[in-house]
Every structure is written in structure tokens, then in C-alpha cells.
Amino acid sequence: MDVLHAVITRLSLDSHHVVEAAGIVVLGLVFYSYARRWLESIGQVDRRQRIPNRALLNGLAFGLLAVALMISRIEVGQGAFVDARAVPIALVTLVEGGWAGLVAALVASAYRVFWLGGPGASAGVLGLLATAGVATLTLAWARRRGGVRARHAFALGGLVYVITFASFLVLGARGLQMFARDWLPLLVVSVGGIGGFARLFTDVANAQAAEAARREAAELRAVTLLARAAAHEINNALMVVAGGLAILARRLPVDSEDAQWAARAREGVNNVKDIITRMNAITQIEEVPGRGMLPPMLDIRRSSGSG
């Protein structure tokens, strides 16, 4: 802590403001952990809905965090301030994808334009949107390399710092003067904030993804064991019915009504055989939404990959 305090003093950063900003980001980490767990536990019928819902929820939340960081600025001496608005946008994009980052950037941009206003609003909005875009590209790069690592996070922090410089550059001579004064605190906030907190966020995301995968694997195993046991019992009874129908068909007149009913019964037996085959070939869990008094149930055709 003494070393950290010395570094903060050297950078002319107000230590209380730094702790406040870090606390806001940590609050986002806690929210992200519980929100992701909650969305996994509410039992949505279509699992494909979870990703966009999660992106929207986290995007809104981290957009509000960016707003909070714009309000809770860090004093860097002589009445000058910087803020860490880009940090939550970059972090949520790294763990939730580009749509979450875009939502967060739009929320922060709305606050920047409609509440703060001023001649630097357009530059601020461009910086926020560019941060989400660059973070999305960094995430794509990281996924091709097996997941987000420290090098990806710190590289993103460096790119966000470049974006920050570009947003100051848009303001002309006044912006360059401000950047020349605050370049070091901005570097620490961008690179240190994103690079440092990214590890915590990715650890939470990876741990919960692994937990969800284990839970779904256990669920799939239980479903497949039950389906195979049921298919075995149904098949035993079906063989008796099929044998009886075959004997009956040989004794009935070919064009009689009873023979026609026996033929329809054999078609039903064949349909049940197809269902048994699909029950033995279940490789995933796909549900049919409940309707009225009918509860959700397993979609055997889609779960076996045959529909």
C-alpha cells in the first residue's frame, strides 16, 4: 500500500478519488457475477435468449457505471480532473461481447450529450463508441487465441489510451494542451484500469461458464439415461405388440376393414420405433415452451439432431 500511495502521489492523483473509482468498478464486478448467475437460474425456456438478455442487462448496468465514473472524477492536481469512463465499457465488452459494449457506450454517450453537453460532447461520444468497437475487435482476437489473456487486456488498455488521445486531438489546440498536462494519469487509468480489472472479470466469467457447462452436462446425462431406460422398456412392450400384429395380419382377409385397421396399427408401431431411435440418440437438451396448462417438455426431435 505504501508503494501504491507513493505512485499515486507521484502522479498527483487524489488517492480518495482513485479508491472511489476502483470501488465503482468492483461494484460492477459484483453485479456482473450475481446477474450472470441469476440469468442462468431463472430457467428460460430457450437458452439462446440468455445471451442477448445478458448483453442488454450488463450493457445497461455498465453504461450506468461509466456515468458514475464521469461523475466521480479523479483529481490530478491544480483543479484538473480525469475520469475512467472507458474502463467499464472495455471490460463489459471483453466478457460479454460487442452488443453489451455498444449498449454501455450508448448509455454513457446519452449522459455525455444530454446532461454534460459542451463543445467536447462529440469528441466524448466518439471516444466511447470507439472504445466499444476496439474492445470488440480485441475480443475477436482473443477468442482466436483461446480466450482473453493479460496481453489482450493490456493491449486494449493501450488502444483505449490512443483513442483518448484522438478524442483530445479533435478539440484542437485546447485539447492538446489538456492532454499534455494529463497524459500520465490518463495512461495509468486506461492501461492500468483495464489491464488490472480484466483479469478479475475474465476469472468470474470463465468460472461461471465452467459451472454452467458442468451443470448442463449433468442435466444432459440425466436426461439421456432416463430416455434410454424409457426407450428400452417401451421397445420391449412394442416388440410384443408388433409380433401380435404380424400374426393377426396373416389371419385377416386382405381387403377387410380389420386388415386396414391392423395396417394402421403397424404404421403406429413404426412411428414409435422412430421415436425410440431418437430417444437413444439424444445429444443435447432442447425444450418445447409450455402452453396453457401444458408444461415445458423435452423436444426429442431437436434434441436428437433429427429436426
Buried (B, 14 or more C-beta within 10 A) or exposed (E): EEEEEEEBEEBBBBEEBBEBBBEBBEEBBEBBBEBBEEBBEEEEEEBEEBBEEBBBBBBBBBBBBBBBBBEBBBBBEEEBBBBBBBBBBBBBBBBBBBBBBBBBBBBBBEBBBEEEEEEBBBBBBBBBBBBBBBBBEBBEBBEEEEEBBEEBBBBBBBBBBEBBBBBBEEBEEEBEEBBEBBBBBBBBBBBBBBBBBBEBBBEBBEEBEEEBEEEBEEEBEEBBEEBBEEBEEBBEEBEEBBEEBEEBBEEBEEEEEEBEEBEEBBEEBEEBBEBBEBBBBBEBBBBBEEEEEEEEEBBBBBBBEEE
